Amino acid sequence: MSEIAYYPGCVSKATGREYDISTRSVARALGIELIELEDWSCCGATHVPNDMLSVGLAARNLTQSSLPIMTTCSICYSNLRSAIRRLEDNGLRARMNSVLERKYKGARVMHVVEMLSESLKNRELPIKLSGLRVSPYYGCLLTRPGNGIDSPEHPKVLEDLVRTLGAEPVESPLKMLCCGGPVFMSREDAALESAYHILMSAKRAGADVIMAVCPLCHLMLDAKQGTIERRYGVDLRIPVLYITQLAGIALGLGPDDLALEMNSISPLPLVERVYQSMTAD
């Protein structure tokens, strides 16, 4: 069993618990031991206004393990990767190390997308998600220039992963539009409008489900979907699954393992359809 250091991030311990639960379940199914960082803290995300504090918080987390560090949150991923680049500056590194309990000596950070892409490659899956039309939603940070894992203009990593799961990726032109989450508290109208357009784009593309890779994006597209329906007078009812939940279904894991009951828009009818299709075949 391989080992990976796991940085869950703040949201995965609160409103994104289903992401954390499904991540741990999928890792076990893949024979990967996730070793949670013992003393992790906020990554220093966008709500931290002081630049040095943001880098310092990220550096503190990066010193917690010598293993590759995996996170599920695109905001955490971007911020930790940005800090690694910043800490290539010897002067800044020395300044941070002067106050850090453990000295920063370098680190490798990966997103759960990378772990799944590598682990599922050439793997025989118990359940092929044949006939399932999936709209991969990247959001604005997973492929952000300089810190992203794929092309910022023409990414394909999520589409490739959808195909690996046996499903069909559908193209949505708004798959990298910001979900609106970062401005929800200050500009709720603008945030909901952004999420509305993303949801409608996936709906028009004929998607059965949206695949999310960030807990804030999932919050906006899933938990806020009812509010969006009432505000815009539309009938959406499109499930939004975390990438780990979708992968877990293909791995044969049950609803409890993947915390599917925690999703605001229930994916259970969709899962039942997948199983019925398997039985018919």
C-alpha positions as CSV (number, residue, x, y, z in Angstrom):
1,M,0.0,0.0,0.0
2,S,1.4,3.4,-1.0
3,E,1.3,6.3,1.3
4,I,0.4,9.9,0.6
5,A,0.2,12.8,3.1
6,Y,-3.3,14.2,3.2
7,Y,-4.2,17.9,3.6
8,P,-8.0,18.0,3.9
9,G,-8.3,21.7,4.2
10,C,-10.9,23.7,6.2
11,V,-14.0,23.2,4.1
12,S,-13.6,19.4,3.9
13,K,-14.1,19.3,7.6
14,A,-17.2,21.5,7.5
15,T,-19.6,22.0,4.5
16,G,-17.6,19.6,2.3
17,R,-17.5,16.6,4.6
18,E,-18.8,14.3,1.8
19,Y,-15.7,15.2,-0.2
20,D,-13.5,14.1,2.7
21,I,-15.4,10.9,3.4
22,S,-15.5,9.8,-0.2
23,T,-11.8,10.7,-0.7
24,R,-10.8,8.4,2.2
25,S,-13.1,5.6,1.0
26,V,-11.8,5.8,-2.6
27,A,-8.2,5.8,-1.4
28,R,-8.7,2.7,0.7
29,A,-10.3,1.0,-2.3
30,L,-7.3,1.9,-4.4
31,G,-4.8,0.6,-1.8
32,I,-3.6,4.1,-0.9
33,E,-3.0,5.0,2.8
34,L,-3.8,8.7,3.4
35,I,-1.8,10.0,6.3
36,E,-3.5,13.2,7.5
37,L,-1.1,16.0,8.5
38,E,-1.1,16.0,12.2
39,D,-1.1,19.8,12.8
40,W,-2.5,21.3,9.6
41,S,-4.0,24.8,9.5
42,C,-5.6,27.1,7.0
43,C,-3.6,27.1,3.7
44,G,-3.6,30.9,3.7
45,A,-6.3,31.1,1.0
46,T,-7.6,34.1,-0.7
47,H,-9.4,35.5,2.4
48,V,-6.0,36.1,4.1
49,P,-5.2,39.7,3.1
50,N,-1.6,39.7,4.2
51,D,0.7,38.3,1.5
52,M,3.5,37.2,3.9
53,L,1.0,35.6,6.3
54,S,-0.5,33.7,3.4
55,V,2.8,32.3,2.3
56,G,3.8,31.6,5.9
57,L,0.6,29.6,6.6
58,A,1.2,27.5,3.4
59,A,4.8,27.0,4.3
60,R,3.9,25.8,7.8
61,N,1.6,23.1,6.3
62,L,4.2,22.1,3.7
63,T,6.7,21.3,6.5
64,Q,4.4,18.7,8.1
65,S,5.5,15.8,6.0
66,S,8.3,14.6,3.7
67,L,5.7,12.6,1.7
68,P,3.9,14.1,-1.4
69,I,1.0,16.1,0.0
70,M,-2.4,15.6,-1.6
71,T,-5.3,18.0,-1.2
72,T,-8.9,17.9,-2.6
73,C,-9.5,21.6,-2.7
74,S,-8.5,23.6,-5.7
75,I,-8.1,26.7,-3.7
76,C,-5.7,25.0,-1.3
77,Y,-4.0,23.3,-4.2
78,S,-3.4,26.6,-6.0
79,N,-2.3,28.4,-2.8
80,L,0.1,25.7,-1.7
81,R,1.6,25.4,-5.2
82,S,2.0,29.2,-5.3
83,A,3.8,29.2,-2.0
84,I,6.2,26.5,-3.3
85,R,7.1,28.8,-6.2
86,R,7.5,31.8,-4.0
87,L,9.7,29.9,-1.6
88,E,12.2,29.3,-4.4
89,D,13.4,32.8,-3.5
90,N,16.2,32.2,-1.0
91,G,15.6,35.4,0.8
92,L,11.9,34.7,1.3
93,R,12.6,31.1,2.3
94,A,15.1,32.3,5.0
95,R,12.6,34.8,6.3
96,M,9.9,32.1,6.6
97,N,12.3,29.6,8.1
98,S,13.3,32.1,10.8
99,V,9.8,31.8,12.3
100,L,8.8,28.3,11.3
101,E,9.1,25.5,13.9
102,R,10.1,23.1,11.2
103,K,12.2,24.4,8.4
104,Y,10.9,24.4,4.9
105,K,13.2,22.3,2.6
106,G,10.9,21.9,-0.4
107,A,7.6,20.0,-1.0
108,R,5.5,18.3,-3.6
109,V,1.8,19.0,-3.7
110,M,-0.8,17.1,-5.8
111,H,-4.5,17.4,-6.3
112,V,-6.8,14.4,-5.9
113,V,-7.4,14.6,-9.6
114,E,-3.8,13.6,-10.2
115,M,-4.0,10.7,-7.7
116,L,-7.1,9.3,-9.3
117,S,-5.7,9.8,-12.9
118,E,-2.6,7.8,-12.0
119,S,-4.3,5.1,-9.8
120,L,-7.2,4.4,-12.2
121,K,-5.0,4.1,-15.3
122,N,-5.3,0.6,-16.8
123,R,-7.3,-0.5,-13.8
124,E,-10.3,-2.9,-14.3
125,L,-13.3,-1.2,-12.7
126,P,-16.2,-3.2,-11.2
127,I,-18.7,-0.8,-12.7
128,K,-18.4,1.0,-16.0
129,L,-20.5,4.2,-16.0
130,S,-21.6,3.5,-19.6
131,G,-24.2,5.9,-20.9
132,L,-23.7,8.4,-18.2
133,R,-23.2,11.9,-19.6
134,V,-20.9,13.9,-17.3
135,S,-20.1,17.6,-17.5
136,P,-16.6,18.1,-16.0
137,Y,-16.4,21.4,-14.2
138,Y,-12.8,22.7,-13.7
139,G,-13.5,26.0,-12.0
140,C,-11.0,28.8,-12.1
141,L,-8.1,27.5,-10.1
142,L,-7.3,23.9,-11.0
143,T,-5.7,24.9,-14.3
144,R,-4.7,28.5,-13.4
145,P,-1.5,29.5,-15.2
146,G,1.7,28.8,-13.3
147,N,0.1,26.6,-10.7
148,G,-2.4,24.4,-12.6
149,I,-2.2,20.8,-13.6
150,D,-3.3,21.2,-17.3
151,S,-3.7,23.7,-20.0
152,P,-5.5,26.8,-18.8
153,E,-7.2,27.2,-22.1
154,H,-7.8,23.7,-23.4
155,P,-7.7,21.3,-20.4
156,K,-8.5,17.6,-20.9
157,V,-7.5,15.9,-17.7
158,L,-11.1,15.7,-16.3
159,E,-12.5,14.5,-19.6
160,D,-9.8,11.8,-19.8
161,L,-10.8,10.7,-16.3
162,V,-14.5,10.6,-17.1
163,R,-13.6,8.3,-20.0
164,T,-11.5,6.1,-17.7
165,L,-14.6,5.7,-15.6
166,G,-16.5,4.5,-18.7
167,A,-18.7,7.6,-18.8
168,E,-19.1,10.2,-21.6
169,P,-17.8,13.7,-21.1
170,V,-20.0,16.5,-22.5
171,E,-18.5,19.8,-23.4
172,S,-19.6,22.9,-21.5
173,P,-18.2,26.2,-22.7
174,L,-18.3,27.5,-19.1
175,K,-16.4,24.7,-17.5
176,M,-13.7,27.1,-16.3
177,L,-15.9,30.0,-15.3
178,C,-15.6,31.0,-11.7
179,C,-18.5,29.5,-9.7
180,G,-18.9,32.8,-7.8
181,G,-18.1,31.3,-4.4
182,P,-15.3,33.7,-3.5
183,V,-17.6,36.7,-3.8
184,F,-20.8,35.2,-2.4
185,M,-20.7,37.0,0.9
186,S,-20.0,40.4,-0.7
187,R,-21.8,40.0,-4.0
188,E,-24.5,37.3,-3.7
189,D,-26.3,38.4,-6.8
190,A,-23.2,38.2,-9.0
191,A,-22.2,34.8,-7.4
192,L,-25.6,33.2,-8.0
193,E,-25.7,34.5,-11.6
194,S,-22.3,32.9,-12.3
195,A,-23.4,29.6,-10.9
196,Y,-26.7,29.8,-12.8
197,H,-25.0,30.2,-16.1
198,I,-22.7,27.2,-15.3
199,L,-25.6,25.0,-14.4
200,M,-27.6,26.0,-17.4
201,S,-24.6,25.4,-19.7
202,A,-24.3,21.9,-18.4
203,K,-28.0,21.3,-18.7
204,R,-28.1,22.5,-22.3
205,A,-25.2,20.2,-23.1
206,G,-27.3,17.3,-22.0
207,A,-25.4,16.4,-18.9
208,D,-26.8,13.9,-16.4
209,V,-24.4,15.0,-13.7
210,I,-21.8,17.7,-13.1
211,M,-18.4,16.5,-11.8
212,A,-16.8,19.0,-9.3
213,V,-13.3,19.1,-8.0
214,C,-13.5,21.9,-5.4
215,P,-15.7,22.1,-2.3
216,L,-16.5,25.8,-2.8
217,C,-17.6,25.1,-6.4
218,H,-19.7,22.1,-5.2
219,L,-21.3,24.4,-2.6
220,M,-22.3,26.9,-5.2
221,L,-23.6,24.4,-7.8
222,D,-25.2,21.9,-5.4
223,A,-26.3,23.6,-2.2
224,K,-27.3,26.8,-3.9
225,Q,-29.1,25.1,-6.8
226,G,-32.5,25.4,-5.1
227,T,-32.0,29.1,-4.5
228,I,-31.0,29.6,-8.1
229,E,-34.0,27.7,-9.4
230,R,-36.3,30.0,-7.4
231,R,-34.5,33.1,-8.4
232,Y,-34.4,32.4,-12.1
233,G,-37.6,30.4,-12.4
234,V,-35.9,27.4,-13.9
235,D,-36.1,23.6,-13.2
236,L,-32.5,22.3,-13.0
237,R,-32.4,19.3,-10.6
238,I,-29.0,18.2,-11.9
239,P,-26.8,16.3,-9.4
240,V,-23.4,17.6,-8.7
241,L,-21.0,14.9,-7.6
242,Y,-17.5,15.3,-6.3
243,I,-14.9,13.6,-8.5
244,T,-14.3,11.1,-5.7
245,Q,-17.9,10.2,-5.4
246,L,-18.1,9.5,-9.1
247,A,-14.9,7.4,-9.0
248,G,-16.3,5.6,-5.9
249,I,-19.4,4.6,-7.8
250,A,-17.3,3.1,-10.6
251,L,-15.2,1.3,-7.9
252,G,-18.4,-0.3,-6.5
253,L,-18.5,1.6,-3.3
254,G,-21.9,2.1,-1.6
255,P,-23.8,5.4,-0.8
256,D,-22.6,5.4,2.8
257,D,-18.9,5.1,1.8
258,L,-19.4,8.1,-0.5
259,A,-21.7,10.1,1.7
260,L,-24.1,10.5,-1.1
261,E,-26.9,11.4,1.3
262,M,-25.1,14.6,2.1
263,N,-25.5,16.1,-1.4
264,S,-28.2,18.7,-1.6
265,I,-29.4,17.4,-5.0
266,S,-29.8,13.7,-4.4
267,P,-27.7,11.6,-6.8
268,L,-29.3,8.4,-5.6
269,P,-31.8,8.1,-8.5
270,L,-28.8,8.5,-10.8
271,V,-26.9,5.8,-9.0
272,E,-29.9,3.4,-9.1
273,R,-30.1,4.0,-12.8
274,V,-26.4,3.0,-13.2
275,Y,-27.0,-0.2,-11.3
276,Q,-30.1,-1.0,-13.2
277,S,-28.2,-0.6,-16.4
278,M,-25.5,-2.9,-15.2
279,T,-28.2,-5.5,-14.3
280,A,-29.8,-5.2,-17.7
281,D,-26.5,-5.8,-19.4
